[in-house]
Amino acid sequence: MFRRFWIFVFALLAAPLLMHADTAAPAGPTATASHLTVQLVVPPTQIYPGQNFKAGLYFKLDPGWHVYWINAGDSGEPPSMKWALPDGIKADAFEFPAPKRLPLGPLMDYGYEGEVLFPIPMHVAQDFKADGGKVTLGGKATWLVCREVCIPGHAQLAVERPFGAAANGEVAADAALLKQGEGKLPQPLPSGDAAKFRASGDGFTLAVETGSSEKSAAFFPFEQNVLSNPAPQTAKATGKGVELSLTKDSTLTTAPKELHGLLVLGDGRAYEVHATPGAINSAAVGIAPSSGEIIRTALLAMIGGMILNLMPCVFPVLFIKGLALVQSSGEERHKMRLHGLVYTVGILASFWLLVGVLLGLRGAGHNLGWGFQFQSPIFVAMMALLLFFLGLSLAGQFEIGLSMTSAGSSLANKSGYTGSFFTGVLAVVVATPCAAPFMGAAIGYALSSSAIITFVIFTALALGLAIPYLLLAFNPSWTRLLPRPGAWMEVLKQAVSVPIFGTVIWLIWVYTQLVGVNALLALLAAFLLLAIAGWIMGRWPAKAPATIAAAIVLILAIALPVEAARTLSAPSAKTGGAAATGWEPFTPDAVARYRAQGKPVFVDFTASWCLSCQVNERVVLDKAEVQNKLKNSGVVLIRADWTSHDETIANTLASLGRNSVPTYVIYPADPQAQPKVLPEVLTPGIVFDALDSVKPQSKTGE
């Protein structure tokens, strides 16, 4: 890549002058050059036939200067040695200790500061003989030493040792340096097949088992142009190792067959990793949570489920249940309780089905989150059609029960309980575009845990959603506050259709966000067909020919938006208006680039189908005082639009411990600092405090 060579322009032009002094220096074990001292380390006190030992090339660097690892990163070259050895003595390739990440402006290098020794295996042939009783080991060492600029250097180095019989003596100083260097070499993983990676749209998730839980780690690829070097690497501890979120290089078009590199842990240990593609089950290697932690998270999920009843997504269903409660206020207690239980079972069954789908897709290597089904235009269209049809019935065009069945009172009673069950199902379906307070952390925790814990957390969330109506059903005395049944109930039923149709309007907007306005005609035509089907069912209720005709019209109504969603797509510039409003489209590279420039970043993870996101945007983020604060804070504004599924956004959310939107994150200017996740429900004060907590940093050498 071109970016890998820009930094060499000055170095190549200056090389003849800078290396002159090195060329004139006599060969010896040590040489002093620009910003470093280099030494050829040979621990054995003598050389003998059949000997195998390790030498080393040792660098001591001036503060702030560095030399490079075998993969130098975005710029640089590793040290090398052109040997001049007697026949019968062979030197293997350098062994490279674990490197460091070295940010340089918007780039990232991999290398070493302070001091470093590169061990070099040496082999003496069995029939080797030395002339004159002495052996000279040496050659020309070359390197590139960098800070804001890079300076190439070279030196002739040589060490002389006597030739003789086998001996175990060592030069103490050289042996100490070599031992220090070998202690920093990477080791093989404790177990064999202990590293897997999963490819996504813009990156990889790497899971490595080291035998113990690791809180921090960095991955250094041996091959260039595989990973984006400056992109942050988010580590997540697991029970037996660590999981890393990595960003691929922008030039990488196909996923590699393996990720080969070094895993360097926070305590300095390093392992050579050969990761192969495969499904990553975080729970399989996750930390076994304590019972207290599970209970706390389940309580948070339950509270979030209760608050979810107050979110705009669930309002239409609450109207329906409110109407059902009024209609059943005169029933016996056990019937009211049974309605409450059936409604709860509908919610539980829906949540369990949703969890089963999520776990199945997670096992297949996909990363999905709360509300993922609203990323499907077909699902959104089906929901819009269902609610529109339900709204027509509530408005009085037809009666679903009379049109679909002609059975007697026993089936009518059965239909009532069935209605309670499917109202619970509907409550879950329309609730998924919203994330109430406490839900984000609980869902993220659940989806990164074992299957059993995931079911426990989601069950608590389901019970929280069901509890308000369930309590009312089990306390029938509270229904005395409700008016007696009468003609007004028909008016109320028709009034309930208003929020239902309002929800349909929102779903139409979400549908166009996913597939574009060209598909809108098909959806509107489907609504017309539903109205015709409703008229047929209302005009000739419970008549077989009318029911068949209505069913045919319904099938046509469903087919129209499905075919439109399948053949049409939304404009590619889904976030094209972001820049005009001060928000840039999200990529991990953009976040890393701005942080490397000393700029903090505010990322808004949002989606068109997320009503909570839209409320936060209209009520808080779009307010004049908040807009002024955002513009004057020096914080870069980035919007991650998850309306359509994006694996990069899904992986980033997972690395933050979240699986839902809205999620708001402040990234400090320091690339090493941890991001801060804000609450799901924003206030201007929360935004102001978050912006005040981070300040831009001035960068030198840019």
N, C-alpha and C positions, 0 to 999 in steps of 0.2 A: 504494500500500500504506500501511496505517496507520503502519507503522514509519518511513516516510519523513517523517512529520509531527510525531512526538512532540517532536523537538528544537526545533521552531519555537514551541512554546507560550510559553516564556519570552521568546523574541525578539519575538513579536507583541505581548505585553503590555507589553514595555518599549520598543517602537519609538518611540512619541511622545516620550518623554523623551530617549532616546538620540540621536535624529536632530534634535533642536531646534537644537543648535549648528551642524550642517551646514547647516540651512535658512537660518540667519541670516548665514552667511558670504558675502561677495561673490564673484562669479564670477571665476575666474582659472585659470591652467593647473594649479595645484597646490592641494590641500586636505589638511588634517590631520584625521583622525577617530579613533575609538576603535581603537587597536592597529594603525593603518596610516597611511601617506601615499599619496595617489593623485594621479596626474599625467596630463594629456592631452598626449601627445607629438605634435608636428607638425613634422617635419624641414624641409620647404621654407621658404626665406626669403621667398618670395612666391607668390601664387596667380595663375594665368593660364588663359585659355580652352583647353579640350581637354586639360587636365593630368590625369594619373593618378599617384597617389602613395599611400604608406601612412602613416597615422597610427598611434597606439597608445595604449592605456590601461595605465598602468604602476602597479603596486602595490609598495610596500616595507612589509613586515610585521614586527611585533614578534616576537621569538623564541617559537616554540611555537604561533603562530596561523597560520591558513591560509584561503585563499579557494578556490573550487571550479572544477573542469573542467566542460565542457559536460554530461557525465553526472556528477553529483555523487556517485554511489554510493548509500549507504544513507540519507543525509540531506544537505540543503544545496541551494543554487541557485547557478548561475554568475553572474558579474558581467554587467551589461548597460548599455546606453547609450540613452537617449531623446534623439535629436538635435534640435537647433534650428538648422538650416542654411539659408543663403540658397537661393532657388529657383535650380536649375541645378547644385547640388552634391549628390551622393549618397554615402552611406556604406554599404558592404556589411556583412555579418555579421562578427562577431569571428572571428579565426583563433586556435585554441587550441594552445599549445605542449604538449609531452608532459607528462602529470601524474605524480604519485607516489601510491602506495597509503598511505593515512593511517588506521591503525587507531584506533578510538575505542570502547573497551569491547568488546562483542560485535559491533560494526558495523565497516564499512570505508568510508571516504570516498575520493574521488579528487580531488586538488587540488594546491595549490602552497604551499610555505612559503618564507620568506626574501624573495624578490622574483620578480615575474613581469610580463611585458609581453605584452598581447594585441594583435597587429597588426590594423589595420582598413584595408582597401582603400578609397580615396576616388577619386571621379571628378568632374571639372569639365566641364560641357557646353561645346561649341564656341562657342555664342552667349552664354556667360555674361558678364554685366557687373556690376560692383560699384559701388554708390552710395558716393560720397565717397572712392573710391580705396583702401578698406580692406575686408577680408573677415574676419568673425568666425566661427570654427568652434567649436562647443561644444554642450553639452546637459547632461542630468542623468544622471550615473553612479550606478548602484545596485549593491550587493554584500551579501554575507553573510560575515562574518568569524567564525571559530569556533576554539575550543579545547575545554575541557569544556563551555562554553556558547557560544551563537551570538548575535551582535549584528548586526542589519541596519544598513546605513548608506547614505547617499546624499550627493552633492555636486554643485553646479553648477560646471561646468568650462568655460573658454573660452580660446581662443588667437586673437590678432589678427595678421593678416598683410597686408602691402600687396598691392594688385592691380596687375598690370602685364603686360609682355610675357614671353614664355617665358624662363626662367632656370633654371640648374641649381644654384644656391646652396643650402646646407643649414645649419641650425643644428647645430653640431658635437655638443653634448651630446645633443640629441634624436636625431640620426642614430646616435650610438653606442648609445643605449638601444634604438632600433629594430633595429639590426643584431644586437644581443645577443639580442633576442626572436625575430627571424626565424631565427636559428641553431638554435633549439630546436623549430622547427616540424617536424611529421612530413613524410616524403618518400614518394612512391610507391615501391612495390616495384621492385627492379631489373629483374625480368622480369614478364611479364604475368600468366598464370594460375599463380601461384606459391603459392597458399594453398588448402588443402583442410581440411574438418573432417568428422569422423565422429561421429554421435550415438550415445549409449548410454543405458542406463536412467536414470541420474542425472547425465549430463554429456556432455562432448564431448572428443574428441581433436583438437587443432588443429595442423596441420603447415604451416610457412611456410618458403619458400626465400628467403634473403636474399643468397645468393652466397657466404657463408662460414659455418663452423661456429660456433654461438652456445651458450655454456655457461649463460647466464642470460637470462631474459626475463620480461615480464609483459604480459598482454593486458587492454586497457581497452575494453569494449564501448561503442559510441555509444548504443545503445538500453538503456533501463532494463528491469529484470525479465527479463533473459535469462540472466544468470549470477548465481550466489551470490557477492556481493562479498567477504565475509570468508573464503570457502573458499580454502585454499592452492592455488597454481598451480605444479605441478611441471614443471620444464623439463628436457628431454633433448636434448643436442646431436646434430645430424645433420651429415652431410658438407657440406650446402649451406644449413643454417639451423638450425631448432629445432622441437621438438615439445612442445606444452603439454597437460597434463591439466587440464581445466576442469570445474567443477561447475555444473550449471544451477540457476537460481532455482527455489525450491519451488513457485512459482505457474505455472511454464511447463508447459503441457500438450502442446504440439506443437512439434516441432523447427523452428527458423527456416529460411527459404529461403537465408539467408546469415548469416555472422557478420561484422558490420561493426564495426571498431574500430581501435584503435592497438596495435601491437606495439612495446613499448619494451624495448630491449636493455640489457644490463648496462653498456655503455659510454656510454649516453645517446642513441644513435641511435634514431629512431622512424620507423615505417613505417605508413601507412594500409593496412589489410587489408580486402579483400572476399573472405572465404573461402566457397567453395561446397561443398555436400555431395559426397563422393566417397570412394573407397577410399584408405586411407593405407597405403602400403607403406614402413615405416621403413627397410627395407633399400635401397630405391631411392634414398633421399637420405641414407643412413647414412654414417658415417665409415668409410672403407676401413681395416679393421684390419690391423695388421702381421702378418707370418707368425708372429713370436714370440708375439703375443697369441693367435692362433688355436691354435697348438700348446699353449700353457699351458692354454687353456680345454678343448681336447680331452683333455689329460692329466687335468684335474680331472674331466671327464665320465667318462673311463675308470675312474678310481679310484672315482667314485661308483657306476658300474655294478657294479664288483667288490664294493663294500660292500653294494650292493643285494641280493646273494645272502644276506646275513646278516639282512636285515630280515624282520619277521614275515610280510609279504605273500608272500614267495617260498618260505617253508619247505615248504609242501605240495608244490610242484613239485620241490624238492630231494629230498624223500622219493622221489618218482616216479623221478627220474634216478638216485638211489642204488640203487633196486631194479633199474633197467635195467642199471646198471653191474655189479651182482653177477651178473645173469643172463647178461651177455655176457662175463664175465671169462675164460671158456674159449674164446672165439672167437679167430680169427686177428687179428694186429695190424692188418692193413689194414681189416678189418671194424670194429674198435673205433674206428679213426681216422675211418672213413667215418661212423659214427654221430655222432661228435663234430662233424664238419664239417656234417652234415645238421642237427643240433641248432642249430649256429651260424647256418646259413642260415635256419632258421626264425625265430630271433631277429632277424637282420638284416632279413628280409623284413617282419616285423611292425613293426619300428621305421620302416622306409622307408614302409610304408603309413600308419602313424600320422603321420609327418612330412608326407606328401603331403596327407592330410586337413587337418592343421593349417594348412599353407601355403595350400591352396585356400580354407579358411574365412577365413583372414587376408586374402587378396586380395579376398574378398567383403565385407570390412568388419567381420568378427567378431573378437572377442578371446578366445581360448580358451587354456587352459594344460594342463600335465601332469595326467593323470588326468581330463580333461574328460568322458570317456565314462561315468564313474561318477556323473555328474550326471543321467544318463538312467535312470529307473526301469525301462524296458524292458531296457536293457543289463544292469542289475544282476540283474533277474529271470532273464535268459538265462544269465548267469554262474552264478547259484545253481543253476539246473536242470542245467547242464552238469556242475558239480562234484558235485552230488548223484548224478547218473547215473554219473559216473566212480567215485564212492565205492561205489555199489552193486556195480559190476563188481569193484573191488578187494577188497571184502568177500566176494566169492565167489558172489553171486547169479546171475551169468551171465558169459560170456566174450564180450567185444565182437567179437573176431576170428572165433570160431566162429559167432556169431549173424549176423554181417553178411556173411560170405563162406563159401563151401564149396569154395574153390579149393584147389589143392595146395600143396606146400611152397614152390614158387617165389613164389607170391603171399604166403605167410606171411612169407618173407624181405622181400618188398617192403613188407608191412605193418609190419615192424620199423623200416625206415628212415622210412616215413611217420609212424610213431609218434614217432620222434626229432624229425622236423620239427615236428609239431604240439605236442610237448612244449615246444619252443622258443617256438612261438606262445603257448602257455598261460603260459609263464614271463613273457612280456612283458605279457600281459593282466592277470595277477594282480599284477605288479610296479607297475603304474601308480598304485595308491592310495598308494604309499610314495614318499618323497623322502629319499634317503640324503644324508649329508654331502657337500658339494661339488656336489651335483646342482642345487640351487636356482639358484645364480649361473650355472652352465653352461647350464641350460635357458633361463633368462631371456635370457642373451646370445645363445643360438642363435636363439630365436624373434624377436629384434629385429634380426637380421642378414639378409644376403642368403640366397636359397634354397640356394646352394651351401654356404655356411658352416653353415647349419642342418643340412644333410645330413651334413656332416663331423662336427659335434659329436654328433649323434644316432648316427652310425655308431660313434664312439668309445664312447659310452655302451652301445650294443648289444654291442660287443666286450668291454667290461668285464664285462657280465652273463654272457657266454658263456665267458670265459677260464678260470675254475676248472675247469669240466667238460672244456673243450677240452684243457687241459694234461694232465688225467688220462687222456683218451682217447689222447693222443699219447705218453704215457709208460706203456705197459702194465705195465712192471715194478712200478709202484706198486700194481697190483691184486693182487700177491702177498700184500699185507697183508690182503686180504679172504679170508674163509673159502670153502671149496670149495662149489660148488652142491650143494643137497640138499633134503630135505623142509622144512627150516627156512625156505626161501625163500617157500613158500606162506603160512606164518605171518606172515612179514615183510610180504608183499603185503597180507594182510588188515589188519595193523597200520597200514599206510600210509593206510588209509581213515579212520583216526581224525582226523589233522589235516585231511584233506579235508572231513569232516563238520563239524569245528570252523570251517573257513572258510565253509561253507554257513551256519552259525548267524550268523556276523558279517554275511554278505550279506543274510540275512533282516532283520537289524536295520537295515542301511542302506536296504533297500527300504521299510521302514515309516517311516523318517525322511523319505523322498522323497514317498511317497504316502499315508501315514497307516495306522493299524492296521486300518481298514476293508478295506484291500486284502490283509491278511495271510491271510484265509480262502482267497482265490483261489490264493495261492502255496502254501499248505499242501495244498490239494486237488490242485494240480499235482504236488507231491511224491508224493502217494498214487498218482496216475496213472502216474508214472514207476516207482514200485515195482511196479505191476501189469504195466507193459510189461517191466520187468526179469525178473519172474517168468515171463512168457510166453516171453521169449528164452532163459531158463535151462532151462525145462521142455521146450521143443521147439526146440533149437538148429538153425540152418541149415535150417529147414523154411519153405517159401515162405508157406503160410497164416499161420503164426505170425509170420513177419517182417512180413507185411502188417498183421495185427492189431496188432502192437506199434507199427508206424509210425502207425496211426490213433490209438492211445492217446497216442503222443508228440505228435502234432499238437494233440490236445485239451489236453494238459498245457501246451504252449507258449502256446496261445490264452488260457487262463484268466488268468495274471498280466499278459499284454500288454493284454488288454481292461480289466482292473482298473486298470492304470497309466494307460490312456488316458482312463478315465471318472472316476477318483477322484483327489483331490489331498490333499496333506498339510495339516494345520492351518496357518493363516496365522501363528500365533504360534510359529514354528519356534524363535525365540530368546527366547520369552516368559519362560523361566526364567533368562535371563541376569542380569536385574536382581536376582533373588533371591539369586544367588550372587556378586554384586558386579560382574558384567560387564554392560556396556550394549551394545545392538545397534549395529553399525557404520553410520555415514554420514560422508562427508567433512565435512559441516557440523558434526557433533558434534566431530570432531577439531579443526577450525578454531575452534569456539566455545570449547572448553576452553583451547586454547593462547592465544587472545586474552585469556582470564581469568587467564593466568599459571600454568596447570596443565599439567604434562607428561602425556603420554598413552602407555599401553602397549597396542598393538593385537595381538591374537592372530588371525591369519588361519588358519582351520581348516576342517574338513569332517568329517561323520560317516563318510564312506567312507575317510578318510585314517587308516590304522593308525598311522603315525608320529605323527600329531597326538594320537591317543588315548593312545599310550604316553607322550608328553611330558606330557600332562595328568594321567594317573594317577600317573606316577612322580615328576614334578617339581612341576607347578603346583598339584596338590591336596594336597601335603604341608603339614603344619601350620605348619612354620617359614616356608615360602614364602608360604602364605596370610597369616600374620601380617605378613610383610614387605610384601606387596602392599597390605594394608589400611592400614598405618601409614606408607607412603612418601609419601603425598600425590599419588601418580600415579593418574590416571583409567584404569580398566580397560575396554577395549572389545574385543568379540569380533566378528570378521567371519566369518560362517558361509557357506561356499561350497559347502555340500552340494548345493544346487540352483544352477544357473548364475545368476550375478549380474554384469551387465556393469560395474557400478560397482566391485565388488571386483576384477574382472579388470583394469580400467583402472588401479586403484590399485596392484595388484601389478606391472603392466607399468611404471608410473612409478617403481617401486622397483627395477626390473631383475630382477623375478622373474615366474615364470609357474606356480608350484606352491605347494602347501601341504605341510607347515607353513611359515609365515613369521611371524616375530615382529619387531615394529618398536617402537622407542622414539622418540617425538616429543618433543624438548625443549620447555620452556615458551615459549621465544622463537620466535615464528612464522617468523622469518627463518632459524633454524638448521635444518640438514639432519637428517632422521631417520636413525637408526642401525638397521641390520638385524642381528639376532642370528643365531647358527648354527641349523641345522635341528634338531640334537640338543641339547636343553637339559640343563643341570645347575643345581642350586641356586646354585652360585657364579656362573655366567653371569648368572642372573636378578638376584642380589644386586648384582653389579658394575654391571649396566645400570641398575638403579634408583638406585644411589648416584651415578651419573654425571649425573643430572638432578635438579634441585631446583625446587619451585614458586617462582614470583616473586610479589611483592606488587604489585598494580596500584593506581595512584592514580586518583582521580576516578570510582570505581565506586560 
